[in-house]
Amino acid sequence: MKPIRRAAALAALPLILLAAAALRAWPIADWPLWLDESWSRWLAEKDWHALVDSTAHFDTHPPFYYSLLKLWLSVAPHTPAGMRLLSVVAGVATAGAAMLCAAQVPSLRRSRPFRVAAGGLAALSPALVIAGQQARPYALLALAFTLALGCALRIVRTGGWRWWTAYAGALALVLWLHNLGFLFAGALGLGLLLALAAEGRLRSELRGFALAHLAAALVWIPVLLGIIEQRREWTAGWLRFVPNEVPQGLGLGLAGPGMGALLVLLFAALGIAAMARRGPERGPLLLLVSAALAPAAMEVALSAIVSPVFLPRTLAPSAVPLLLLAAAGLARFRSPRERGAATFAVAMVLGLTSAALATRPAEEKWDQLGASLSARLRPGEEVWLLPNEIALPLRYAAPSLPARGVPAEFPAPAHPGPRYSGTRAVPGMTEADAARLVADARRRGVVGVWVVSRFPALFDPGGALPEALGRPGESEDSYAPLTVDHYRLAPFNEDAGTPR
């Protein structure tokens, strides 16, 4: 039976990679770019100097992902699907890298089917599927983190300078792909330190440990300086830490929504219990637990003490070590029938959840909104966008629609006012801004304004713009989280200097 199971595992490999590609690529041509993805396009389409300069001044993330995307777009079309395809490729590669990681875990290394199963769980994981559908750094961050984790597991198993070198390189990629990369790098460093100590090899590997982390830290210095420079805007952003939302955010970020998340967490707990009882597995166990849970713990602490972060969006890399623990939990069943049934059940639930996510509506319906406004806009009317950054996705979805960002066109680093979004490019609305905008529109003969807002209570907390414009003639919220309000403006009386 063993040769048959090995042949089945090998045959399943291309199917797993195909499933990983299909789930990630399925919806990418149907959705318009949402706000954060439009930032990716805006930065990637700049020349190299402007890309680095704009990232340093307006975006808290390092420029590395946008640089990779710029290179990608030199051969791929500048469409939502073309941009997202880079993340699809990274997502498929992560499933393959998860199998390589499994080969370094003793309980999985002994069983080829479960090494393949680990890759299958990564292919079907809702958290990783969501990351692989977006033109954002998360999928590449998950891939770099998985490669670094694989190198760390190999170091725990055999050591060797080539693995320390590969680990340092992958760690540097983690640090350069996201502003929170240092949390994932720290989790790997902590886990590796504990694992080597548990294996009794810390003294012999201490030099490699110190040199690898020192090299990665030196490479990270420019990113650190950028984070420090933008710290004031970053920590003054609109996100608020809500303790009651932490459990849900952690569950979504690590395992995805619904029953699949519960099954992954259950089998991961079983895997931890099984590996803890075996002496040779305690080192890899400590590394996997640290890689899976330490970033989440550090993100919660960072959110509570310094500035909130998006837990579901940024924890996708930690899904990989959690899935490896879950695979170890599945492997603990003695009966092949029980192992097969449990693995099939988890894969089915994860796959159905990910398929449902792939068929969900677009996160922000900019294409539908652009078509609706184009059909309803009358001569003498304008479209105003609050905050000004939402001019990016609307212009990409409806380039012929006349629209302007308010209180000033994007980006507006010199415009006075609060920065609720955490970037210098996006000022908030003030009473003076609202009065100026409305008076200027009347002078120019504008007869009506369509105001498209995204979370207006955050960017105009005093309601200055609707107060200056008056009561809207019609409103709709069918494009949530966007709201649309139509205002009529009275003509300007030049003699009196007031509306007639």
N, C-alpha and C positions, 0 to 999 in steps of 0.2 A: 504493500500500500504506500510506503514512503516514496518510491519513484513516481507513483501516480500523483501523489499530492504535490511533489516538487514540479512535475510537468504542468499541473493545473495552476500552480503559483506563477510559473513562468508565462503561461498563456494569459493569465490575468493581468500581467504587467502592462501590455499595450492598451488593454481595455480601461485600466485605471487612469492612465495618462490621457486617453481619449475622453473619459468621463470628466476629468479635471478641466480639460480644454473646453468641452461642450458647456458645462455649467457656467464657466466664466465668460465664454464668448457669446452665449445665447442672446443676452439682451443688449449687448454693448452698442449695436447700431440703432436701437429703437429709442434710447433715452437721449435727450439733449444734455449738454454739459450742465451740471449744477454749479453752484457758486464757486466752491473750492476748486473744482476741475477747470473752471474758466480762468482762475488765477494761474493754474498750471500752463494753460495755453498762452495766456498773456505773457508770462515770463519766458516760456520756451521759444516764442516767436521773436524775441528781441535779439539784437546782436550780442556777441559774447560779453562785451564790456557792460552794456546796459543790463544784461541778465544778472550779472554778478552785483552791479551797483543797485539795481532795483530790489533784488533779494535782500541785500544788506540793509536797505533803508525801510522796506515795506513788509517783508515777510520774515517770520521767526524761524523758518526752516533753512537749513544749509542749501546752497545752490546746486548740490551734486545731482539730485533727482531731476531738476529742471534742465541741467546740462545733458543728462542722459536722454531725457525726452526730446531735447532739441536735436541731438544726433539721430534719434529714432525717427523724428519727423523729417529728416533729410531724405529718407527713403519711404516713409509711410505717409499716407494722405493726412491732411490737417482736418480730419473729421473726428467726431466723437469716437467712432469705432477704431479709426487709425491710432488715436491717442491711447485708448484703453488697451489696445492689443499688446502693448509693452507689459502691462500688468498681468494680462492673461498668460503671456509667456513666462513671466516670473512665477505665477501661481502654479503652472504645470511643473516648472523646475523645482519648486518647493516640495511638491509631492514626491518627486524623485529623490530630492535631498533627504526627505524624511526617512526613506528606505535605507539610505546610507547611514543615517544616524542610528536606525534600528539595528543595523549590523554591528554596532559597537555596544549594544546593551545585552548582557549575557543571556537573559531569559528569552530575548528575541533573536539573538544571533544563532541559537541552536535550532531555530525553526524558520526555514525559508518562507512558508506560508504566512507566518505572522510578521516577518519583515515586509512582505508585500502588503499585508493587511494594514500595517502602519502607514504605508504610502497611500493605501485606499482611503483610510480615515482622513488623511490630510487632503486628498483630492475632493472628498465630499464635505469637509468641514464647512458649515455655514459661515463661520467667522473668517476663514481664509477665502471662501468663495466671494464674499462681499468685498474683501480687500482686492481680489483679483479682477473685479469688474470696474474699478475706478482709475481714472488718470491721476492718481495720487501716489505718494511714496510707500504706502503701507505694504503692498505686495512685494516690492523689492526689499523693503526692510525685513519682512518675514523670511525672504530667501537668504539674505545676508546673515540674519540671526541663526537660521537653521544650519547654514554652512559653518558658522563659528561654533555652534553647538556640536556638530559632528566632529570638528577638529578637537574640541575640548574632550569629548567622550573618548576619542582615540588617544589623546594624551593620557587620560586616566588609565586606559587599557595598556598602552605600550610606551608612551613617551616618545621622544625623538625630536631633533631640532627642526626637521622639515614640517612637522605638525605644529610646533610652536610658531614657525614662520607663517604657515597658512592661517593659523588661528589669529595672529596679530593682524594679518591683512583683512580677514573677514570682519574682525572687530572694528577696524578702521572704517570699513564700509557701513557698519551699523551706526557708528558715530556720525558719519557724514550724510546719512539718508534722512534723518529726522532730528528735530530739536530735542526729542526725548530719547534719542539713541543712547545717551549716557546711562539711563536707567537700565536698559537691556544689557549694555556692556557691563555695568556694575553687577547685575544679577549673575551673568556668566562668570565674572571674576570671582564673586563670592562663592558660587557653587563649585567652581574648579578648585578653589582653595580648600573648601571643606572636603571635597572628594579626594584630593591628593593626601590630605591629612588622614582621612579614614583609611586610605590604602597604605599608609605608612611610607609614602614616597614624597612627602612635601619637601624634605631637606634636599633630596637628590634633584628635584625639579624646580627648586626655588629660583635658581638663576634664570631658567627659561621663563618662569612665571613673571618675574620682575621685568626682564627685558621686553617680553611681548606686550605687557600692559604699559610700560613706559613708552614704547614706540607708538602704540595706538594713542596714548594720551598726548604725545607731542604732535601727532598728525591732527588731533582734534582741537588744538589751541585756537586756530582761526574761527572755528564754529563757536567755541566758548566765548570768544571776544564778541562775536555777533549777538549771542544770547544776552550777554551783559549789557551791550549797547542798547538793545531793545527791551530790556527788562521793565522799564517804566511803563511802556505801552502795553507790553504783554500782560503784566500783572494788573493793569487797569481795565482789562477787557470786560465784556458784558457777562461772561459765564459766572455762575454762582455755585458754590459747593452746597449740595443738598444731601445730607447723610442718608436720608431714607431712600435715595435713588442709587446709592452705591451698590447694593447687592445685585440689582437688575443690570446695572452697567457692567459689573464684573462678569456676570453670567453671559451677557451678550458678547462681550469682548473676547472672552476665553473660549466659549463653546457654542455661541449662537443662541437663537430663541427656542423655546418649547421643549418637548420631550427629549430631543436629541441632546440638548445641553445636560439634562439630568442623567441620561445614560452615560455620556462621556465622563461626567464628574463621578458617577457611581463606580464605573470600571477603573477610573484613575485611582480612586481610593482603594479599590481591591488590588490594583497593581502596586501601589505604595506598600500595602500590608504584605503582599507576597514578596516583594524585593527586600523589605526590611528584615525578613526572616532568613535571608541567604547572605552569608558573609561576603562572598565575592561581588555582590550586587549593591552593597551599601554605598560605595563611592559613586557609581553612576546614578544611584537613587538620589543622593544629596544634590548632585549636579542638575538632574531633571526637575526636582522639586524647586530648587532655587530659580531655575530658568522659567518655570511655569508660574510660580507664585510671587517671587520677589518683585518683578516689575509692577504687578498689580498692587502690592502693598506699598511700594514707593510712590506710585501714581496717586493712590488715595492720600498718602501723607502729604505729597506735594500739593494736591488739590485743597487739602484742609489748611495747610500752613502758608503756602506761597501764592499759588494761583490755580484755579480749577482747570482740568484738562478733560478732553472727551474720552472717557474710559472705554466705551464700546469700540471707538474708531482706532484707538492707538494700541490696543492689547493683542491684536491679531498675531504677532510673532510668537507670543507665549502659548498660542493654541497648539503649536507643534510639540513642545515637550509634554504638554498635558495629554495629547493624543498618543504619544509614545508610552506614557504611563498607563493610559487606557488599554493600549495594545498588550502591555504586560499583564493587565488585569484579565483580559480575554484569554491570554495564554495560560493562566493558572488553572483553568478547567482541565481535569484529567482525561475526560472522555472526548475523543475527536468529534463525536456528534454534538456534545454540549458546546464545545469550542466553536464549531461551525455554525450552530444555531444562534449563539450569542453574537458572533461576529456579523452574521447575516442580518440580525435584528437591528444592531447598531448602524450598520451601513445603510439599511433601508430607510431608517428614520432620518439619518443625516442627509441621505440623497433626496428624499421627498421634501425635507425642509429647504434644502438648497434649491431644488427645482421650483418650489413655491416662491422663493426669493427672486429667482431669475425671471419669473413672470409677473412680479409685482409692478405696479405703475411707477412711472418716473418719479424720482424724489422731488424734483421741481419741474413743473410743466412749462418751461420757457418757450418751447415751440408752439404750444397751443395758445399761450398768452400772446405771443407775438402775432400769430395769425388773427386772433380776435381783435387786438388793438388796431392792426392794419386795416381791418374791415370796418371798424367803428370810428376811426379817427377822421374828423371833419376838417376842412380848411380853416386855418387860424387856430388850431388846437396843438398842444404839445403833450409829450409824455415825460413826466418827472419821476426819477427813481431814487428812492430813499431806503437804505444808504446808497451812496454813489457807486459802490463796488458792484451792485447788481446790474449796472450798465453793461458789464462784461458778458454775462451769460445771455442777456436779452439781445445784445448786438450780434453775438455769435449765432443765436437761433433765428433772429430776424434782422439781418444787416441793413435792410432798406427802411426800417422803421425809424423816424426821427425821435430820438430820445436823449435826455440829458440827465446826468447825475446831479443830485442836490444834497447839501447846500453848495457844492462846487464839483466840477467835473473830476472824475477819477483819473489819476491819483491826485490828492490835494494835500501834500505835506505842509505847505505854507499857510493853509487856511486856518484861521484861529477857531478855537472851539474844542469841546471835549472829544476824546477818542474812545468811544464805548466799545469798539470792536477789537481793540488791542493792536491797531496798526496806524502809523502816521498817515497812511493814504486815505483814511476814511474818517472825516470829521462828523460829529453829531450836529443836529439841528439846534439853533438858538432862536429866540424871538427876533433878534436883529436880522438873522439870516432869512427867516420867513418873511418879514416885512419887506426886506430888500428884493427878494425873489418875486413876490407878488406885485410890488410896485413896478419893477422892471418889466414884467410880463404885460402889464396893462399899458405901459408906455409903448411897447412894441406892437400893441394891437392884438395880443393873444386873447381869444374869446373863450377858450376852455382849456382845462388841464386835466389829464389823466394821471393820477398819482399812484404809482406802483410801490408798495412798501413791503419790506421783509422785516418782521418784528419791529413795527414802528414804535411800540412803547419803549423799546430799548434805545433807539437812535433819535427819538423825539419825545423824551419822557414827559415834557410839559405840554405836548400837543400844540406846539407853536405853529406848525404849518397848517393843519386844518383850521385853527383859530384865525389865521390870516386869510385863508381862502374862503371861509364861510362853510355853510352846510352843503355836503355833496348832493348832487342830483341823483346819482345812483351809485351803489356799492355792490361788490361781490367778493366772496371769499372761496370760490370754487377752485382756486389755484393754490390752496394752502401749501406751504406757510406764507404765501404771498397774498396780499389784499390789494384790491383795485378800487379806487374812488374817482368819480368824475365830478369836476367843479366847473361852473360857469363863471366867467369873469366879466364884471361890468366894464364898459369902455372908459377910457381915461379922458377926463376933461382938462385939456391943456391950459385953459384960462384959469380955472380954479385950482388945478393941481390935484384934483381928487376924482374918484370914479363918478360917472354920471348915474 
